[in-house]
Amino acid sequence: MNVRRWSALTKRELLKIARNPAAIVTSLMLPILYLILFGQGFNFTSFLNSPYLSPAQRLQLLNQYLLGAPDYFSYFAAGMVGFVCVTATLFVGANVIFDKLFGSLKRTAASPATATDIFGARLVAGSIQPVGLAFLVLGLAILLGDVGLSGLHISATVTVAGAAEVVVAILLLSLMFAALFLALGFTIDQPQTYFALVNAINLPVLLTSAALYPWGAMPAWLQGIASYNPITLAVEVLRINFFGDAFYPYAAWVYLLGLIGWFAAMFAVATLLTRRALAPKV
Amino acid sequence: MADAIVAEGLTKVYNGSVKAVDGISFSVQEGEIYGFLGPNGAGKTTTLSMLTAVLAPTSGRATVDGLDAFKAPHELKQRIGLVFQESTADQDLTGRENLVLAAALFGVPLRETPKRVEDLMNRLALSDSADRLVKTFSGGMRRRLELAVGIIHSPHVLFLDEPTLGLDPQGRAGFWKIITELRKESGMTVFLTTHYLDEADGMCDRIAIIDHGKIVAAGTPSELKDRVGGDVVTVRPLGAGTGLEAALRALPTVTSVTMQDGSFRVKCPSGETLIPKVVGAATGLGIALAGVSLRRPSLDEVFLEFTGREFREDEGPTATDRAVFISRFQDARRGHR
């Protein structure tokens, strides 16, 4: 990889992102609506305020369902980060298709830039935005608690190492999905096909993760699938650091290892497909 | 003089059966402007794509600037410039940003980049718009920017794929003025594809006429025109014109008579002196004429001579149609942003 080519291409991607605030707002709108509508409406923890439950029983149920989170909204807010990583990275693949349609990818492919330069620049630039958005969503979730709504309550003390784990988890998840969507973008030529496929991937991946569901409410078979889902692995790192690790079978670094594995696999497939797509047409 | 481009038996077959380029061989000398002239679908862009390592050939070989086009694609891309027929500049970047990006991609030394970008902007009359987003550029400005991107690294060989497509005559003249100057200064070899006959005639040192994937004629524009054999008088009888062909053949100085679409194409060294004799011969036979026209040797005639059909009678969308389509498509895209 040529550093100058790669950095010039990364700068191009970042300039394009910065000059398209509508895309950033759109990426933020959906998680904000989820936080304000879905998160508030589903904050079922109030059901546990039954006079028939002792405080100990209440805590036991809460921990069984939400693995140490103080309420569903806090549990869900951490899960929204996974949602943001998926929805914000899907644009990187779409941009490849639009660049194919409008010629700029043809220009880059005709230059001495290698497939690694082109793919690497898009991967990095495409992963920076979701990380920023994820922290915006977390910040907003905390602020909601200050305006009379349910908010994100971080009940554990977040250490510097813990904060670094959170950043790395979000970055790895964004990189993994950016690699997946780039692979699709380089392989597919039509935006309609791309968006159809992305929809077919997004919802099942999200719904088989622990991003939205209370863990204790999930049937055992779904828990089994969710345990290996990359979104689950990332949001568990957040939840361990935000609410404590007492109810998790592994330490945060184990989940990070799983995420590295997912990213490495997706990176390998994506680079292969990108090289194939950018090679001289046979 | 050494050869800058050599193609030997270059062939491209799509889907196992569609032969877009059919075993063509040619060479282009260093510093030459070499034109590939042909109608849409003739195989011009496919040939250019193979020579620039964008497309792999089905068979054959090609060397460009001494490099095997298919074995060393990255080294090749470093040495050549390529101007596509459509705009490939990034619409969301400014003209200057596009050029700086191209400079980085083509390895222009970092210290030289600002000066090189500034010089090109000035030369191509883009300085006033250098910091405007490309999506606000006119068609002519986009073409000039496309050229600037293609030559930012001072390539040894410049490939131009229908470079003036969609430009008005003034824009085309301006574009070619720049190419002529560049070539004079740097001795750069230029390979261009075009379907503008006047462009090929006026700009190229040598031309290859390509049709259905095969080179049907090649040479300097004057050599090709000489091969037509002088002026062509087209005689169109009102009826069947029985006996007219023999009468035309019998006229002095006529070198050949052929029939095409109900008209006789009569070749002769001087059409002006032949026309009164043609009219006289027809009158003598009692044949009324719908029209008589004189055409000087032109590439249009050359194309007709070697392919048996008019240059613009090919089916399907013309290059102009494509340019209009691209322009409307881009406008629609901008409108939906």
Interface residues (C-beta under 8 A of the other chain):
Chain A: R4 R5 S7 A8 L9 K11 R12 L15 K16 R19 N20 A22 F102 G103 S104 K106 R107 T108 A109 A110 S111 P112 A113 T114 A279 P280 K281 V282
Chain B: S49 T52 A53 V54 L55 A56 F70 P73 H74 E75 K77 Q78 L82 F84 E86 S87 T88 A89 D90 Q91 D92 L93 E97 V100 L101 A102 A104 L105 F106 G107 L110 L133 V149 Q330 R333 R337
